[in-house]
């Protein structure tokens, strides 16, 4: 693999850190614009830049941009997922950067929420840009499926929305998605394409996720089912009030986000049939969710979901 100088956006986030490590392992030079070092200082062949990424592109020769930035809660997505990425893309085109890799999300294939439309707006600009691009749409991340560990350790039940079997996903680890992103720099088969991607193995339901987690913790499964009608009622109650204050507007949007993830699968969507097709969802890597849960149970990894805490 040819060594590149890569501008990495979002290097201090969960996926950004994994991507930084994957770039280092592949021998690339990395420039990471950051507000603070935040645990990624003193890395081999990595330059931390205290400034905006557009300035980097004006001052330094860069071979590629990998963007892992995303709104933490989906509420400022037009500023982050669209705005920041669009500014960097404009600067990259002006600097003749040949390659741009975007970490997007598989949920944009069936958009109903503001942050999904923001992501799609930037995807559209990137696809029209005069450079080589890759748009990577991963399914659920391991850490986004780990939020109930503390509940179970406290003896509480695993929460399921509806019957717990309505949705499916093909979880992928930080390490595997990071390696996939880095491969987009050199593999022509991954370039100028939209790339949905999940982890290895069959797609799983929320109930199966819960069973895995109980098994990893050595506990008997106990579930509590939350009616979807309750979530719809909350949304219906908050929506008319959302114009009264930013706080109520935020709560209403978060309720809509929660309902979306409770009712929509994170696997490939077939526009022709109007159905999700788990078995046709591409997969990559070797890491399994059950092994992540077992590592959590042993205390080998922390439940540090960061930007995945909401989803």
For each residue, the residues with C-beta under 8 A, 3 or more apart:
1: 26 27 185 186
2: 186
3: 27 28 29
4: 28 29 63 64 99 185
5: 28 29 30 31 60 61 62 63 64
6: 23 28 29 30 31 62 63 64 65 66 185
7: 31 32 33 53 56 57 62 64 65 66 88 92 97
8: 11 16 19 20 23 30 31 32 65 66 68
9: 16 33 53 65 66 67 68 69 84 85 88
10: 13 15 16 67 68 69 70 103
11: 8 16 17 19 20 30 32 33 34 40 68
12: 16 17 32 34 35 36 38 39 40
13: 10 16 17 68 69 70 306 307
14: 17 18 141 143 174 304 305 306 307 308
15: 10 18 19 68 103 141 174 177 178
16: 8 9 10 11 12 13 19 20 32 68 69
17: 11 12 13 14 20 21 39 40 174
18: 14 15 21 22 174 175 177 178
19: 8 11 15 16 22 23 66 68 103 178 181 182
20: 8 11 16 17 23 24 30 32 40 43 46
21: 17 18 24 25 175 178
22: 18 19 25 26 175 178 179 181 182
23: 6 8 19 20 26 28 30 66 182
24: 20 21 27 28 30 43 44 45 46
25: 21 22
26: 1 22 23 182
27: 1 3 24 45
28: 3 4 5 6 23 24 45 182 185
29: 3 4 5 6 45 46 47
30: 5 6 8 11 20 23 24 43 45 46 47
31: 5 6 7 8 46 47 49 56 60 62
32: 7 8 11 12 16 20 40 46 47 48 49
33: 7 9 11 49 50 51 52 53 56
34: 11 12 37 38 40 48 49 50
35: 12 38 50
36: 12
37: 34 40 41 48
38: 12 34 35
39: 12 17
40: 11 12 17 20 32 34 37 43 46 48
41: 37 48
42:
43: 20 24 30 40 46
44: 24
45: 24 27 28 29 30
46: 20 24 29 30 31 32 40 43
47: 29 30 31 32
48: 32 34 37 40 41
49: 31 32 33 34 53 55 56
50: 33 34 35
51: 33 55 56
52: 33 55 56
53: 7 9 33 49 56 57 65 84 87 88 91
54: 57 58 87 88 90 91
55: 49 51 52 58 59
56: 7 31 33 49 51 52 53 59 60 62
57: 7 53 54 60 62 88 91 92 94 95 97
58: 54 55 91 94 95
59: 55 56
60: 5 31 56 57
61: 5 95
62: 5 6 7 31 56 57 65 92 95 97
63: 4 5 6 97 98 99
64: 4 5 6 7 97 98 99 100 101 185
65: 6 7 8 9 53 62 88 89 92 97 99 100 101
66: 6 7 8 9 19 23 101 103 181 182 185
67: 9 10 85 88 100 101 102 103
68: 8 9 10 11 13 15 16 19 103 181
69: 9 10 13 16 80 81 84 85
70: 10 13 77 80 81 103 105 307
71: 74 75 76 77 79 80 81 115 118
72: 306 307 309 310
73: 76 254 310
74: 71 77 113 114 115 253 254 257 310 311
75: 71 114 115 250 253 254
76: 71 73 79 80
77: 70 71 74 80 81 82 114 115 118 119
78: 81 82 83 114 118
79: 71 76 82 83 84
80: 69 70 71 76 77 83 84 85 118
81: 69 70 71 77 78 84 85 115 118 119 122
82: 77 78 79 85 86 118 119 121 122
83: 78 79 80 86 87
84: 9 53 69 79 80 81 87 88
85: 9 67 69 80 81 82 88 89 102 122 126
86: 82 83 89 90 122 125
87: 53 54 83 84 90 91
88: 7 9 53 54 57 65 67 84 85 91 92
89: 65 85 86 92 93 100 122 125 126 129
90: 54 86 87 93 94
91: 53 54 57 58 87 88 94 95
92: 7 57 62 65 88 89 95 97 100 131
93: 89 90 96 97 129 130 131
94: 57 58 90 91
95: 57 58 61 62 91 92
96: 93
97: 7 57 62 63 64 65 92 93 100 131
98: 63 64 131 132
99: 4 63 64 65 131 132 133 134 185 191
100: 64 65 67 89 92 97 126 129 131 132 133 134
101: 64 65 66 67 133 134 136 181 184 185
102: 67 85 122 123 126 133 134 135 136
103: 10 15 19 66 67 68 70 136 138 177 181
104: 108 119 123 135 136 137
105: 70 108 116 119 137 138
106: 109 137 138 139 196 198 266 267 268
107: 110 111 116 260 261 264 266
108: 104 105 111 116 119 120 123 137
109: 106 137 196 268 269
110: 107 264 269
111: 107 108 116 117 120
112: 116 256 260
113: 74 116 117 253 256 257 260
114: 74 75 77 78 117 118 253
115: 71 74 75 77 81 118 119 257
116: 105 107 108 111 112 113 119 120
117: 111 113 114 120 121
118: 71 77 78 80 81 82 114 115 121 122
119: 77 81 82 104 105 108 115 116 122 123
120: 108 111 116 117 123 124
121: 82 117 118 124 125
122: 81 82 85 86 89 102 118 119 125 126
123: 102 104 108 119 120 126 127 135 194
124: 120 121 127 128
125: 86 89 121 122 128 129
126: 85 89 100 102 122 123 129 133 135
127: 123 124 133 135 194
128: 124 125
129: 89 93 100 125 126 133
130: 93
131: 92 93 97 98 99 100
132: 98 99 100 191 192
133: 99 100 101 102 126 127 129 191 192
134: 99 100 101 102 184 190 191 192 193 195
135: 102 104 123 126 127 193 194 195
136: 101 102 103 104 177 180 181 184 195 197
137: 104 105 106 108 109 194 195 196 197
138: 103 105 106 141 172 177 180 196 197 198
139: 106 169 170 171 172 196 197 198 199 266 267 281
140: 144 145 169 170 171 172 266
141: 14 15 138 144 145 171 172 173 174 177 308
142: 145 146 171 172 173 174 287 289 292
143: 14 146 174 303 304 305 306 308
144: 140 141 147 305 308 311
145: 140 141 142 169 171 209 289
146: 142 143 149 213 292 293 296 303 305
147: 144 303 305 309
148: 151 152 158 159 210 213
149: 146 152 153 213 217 296 303
150: 153 154 303
151: 148 154 156 157 158 159
152: 148 149 155 156 158 213 214 217 219
153: 149 150 217
154: 150 151
155: 152
156: 151 152
157: 151 222 223 224
158: 148 151 152 210 213 214 221 222 223 224
159: 148 151 223 224 226
160: 163 164 206 207 210 223 224 225 226
161: 164 166 206 225 226 228 231 262 263
162: 165 166 225 226 227 228 262 263
163: 160 166 207 225
164: 160 161 205 206 207 210 223 225
165: 162 205 206 207
166: 161 162 163 205 206 262 263
167: 205 206 261 262 263 264 265 266
168: 203 204 205 265 266 267 276 278
169: 139 140 145 198 203 204 265 266 267
170: 139 140 198 199 201 202 203 204 266 267 278 281 283
171: 139 140 141 142 145 198 199 204 289
172: 138 139 140 141 142 176 177 197 198 199 283 284 285 287
173: 141 142 176 177 199 285 287 292
174: 14 15 17 18 141 142 143 177 178
175: 18 21 22 178 179 285 287
176: 172 173 179 180 199 284 285 286 287
177: 15 18 103 136 138 141 172 173 174 180 181 197 284 285
178: 15 18 19 21 22 174 175 181 182
179: 22 175 176 182 183 284 285
180: 136 138 176 177 183 184 190 195 197 284 285
181: 19 22 66 68 101 103 136 177 178 184
182: 19 22 23 26 28 66 178 179 185
183: 179 180 186 187 190
184: 101 134 136 180 181 187 190 191 195
185: 1 4 6 28 64 66 99 101 182
186: 1 2 183
187: 183 184 190 191
188: 191
189: 193
190: 134 180 183 184 187 193 195
191: 99 132 133 134 184 187 188
192: 132 133 134
193: 134 135 189 190
194: 123 127 135 137
195: 134 135 136 137 180 184 190 282
196: 106 109 137 138 139 268 281 282
197: 136 137 138 139 172 177 180 282 283 284
198: 106 138 139 169 170 171 172 203 266 267 281 282 283 284
199: 139 170 171 172 173 176 283 284 285 287 288 289
200: 283 284 285 286 287 288
201: 170 204 283 288
202: 170 278
203: 168 169 170 198 265 267 278 279 281
204: 168 169 170 171 201 208 209 212 289
205: 164 165 166 167 168 208 209
206: 160 161 164 165 166 167 209 210
207: 160 163 164 165 210 211 223
208: 204 205 211 212
209: 145 204 205 206 212 213 289
210: 148 158 160 164 206 207 213 214 221 223
211: 207 208 214 215 221
212: 204 208 209 215 216 289 290 293
213: 146 148 149 152 158 209 210 216 217 293
214: 152 158 210 211 217 219 220 221 222
215: 211 212 218 290 293
216: 212 213 290 293 294 296 297
217: 149 152 153 213 214 293 297
218: 215 297
219: 152 214 222
220: 214
221: 158 210 211 214
222: 157 158 214 219
223: 157 158 159 160 164 207 210
224: 157 158 159 160
225: 160 161 162 163 164
226: 159 160 161 162 230 231
227: 162 230 231
228: 161 162 231 232 259 262 263
229: 232 233
230: 226 227 233 234
231: 161 226 227 228 234 235 255 258 259 262
232: 228 229 235 236 259
233: 229 230 236 237
234: 230 231 237 238 255
235: 231 232 238 239 252 255 256 259
236: 232 233 239
237: 233 234 240 241
238: 234 235 241 242 248 251 252 255
239: 235 236 242 252
240: 237 243
241: 237 238 244 248 252
242: 238 239 248 249 251 252 253
243: 240 249
244: 241 248
245: 248 249
246: 249 250
247: 250 251
248: 238 241 242 244 245 251 252
249: 242 243 245 246 252 253
250: 75 246 247 253 254
251: 238 242 247 248 254 255
252: 235 238 239 241 242 248 249 255 256
253: 74 75 113 114 242 249 250 256 257
254: 73 74 75 250 251 257 258 310
255: 231 234 235 238 251 252 258 259
256: 112 113 235 252 253 259 260
257: 74 113 115 253 254 260 261 310 311
258: 231 254 255 261 262
259: 228 231 232 235 255 256 262 263
260: 107 112 113 256 257 263 264
261: 107 167 257 258 264 266 311
262: 161 162 166 167 228 231 258 259
263: 161 162 166 167 228 259 260
264: 107 110 167 260 261
265: 167 168 169 203 276 278
266: 106 107 139 140 167 168 169 170 198 261
267: 106 139 168 169 170 198 203 276 277 278 281
268: 106 109 196 276 277 278 280 281 282
269: 109 110 275 276 277
270: 273 274 275 276 277 280
271: 274
272:
273: 270 277
274: 270 271
275: 269 270
276: 168 265 267 268 269 270
277: 267 268 269 270 273 280 281
278: 168 170 202 203 265 267 268 281
279: 203
280: 268 270 277
281: 139 170 196 198 203 267 268 277 278
282: 195 196 197 198 268
283: 170 172 197 198 199 200 201
284: 172 176 177 179 180 197 198 199 200
285: 172 173 175 176 177 179 180 199 200
286: 176 200
287: 142 172 173 175 176 199 200 291 292
288: 199 200 201 291 292
289: 142 145 171 199 204 209 212 292 293
290: 212 215 216 293 294
291: 287 288 294 295
292: 142 146 173 287 288 289 295 296 301
293: 146 212 213 215 216 217 289 290 296 297
294: 216 290 291 297 298
295: 291 292 298 300 301
296: 146 149 216 292 293 299 300 301 303
297: 216 217 218 293 294
298: 294 295
299: 296
300: 295 296
301: 292 295 296
302:
303: 143 146 147 149 150 296
304: 14 143
305: 14 143 144 146 147 308 309
306: 13 14 72 143 309
307: 13 14 70 72 310
308: 14 141 143 144 305 311
309: 72 147 305 306
310: 72 73 74 254 257 307
311: 74 144 257 261 308
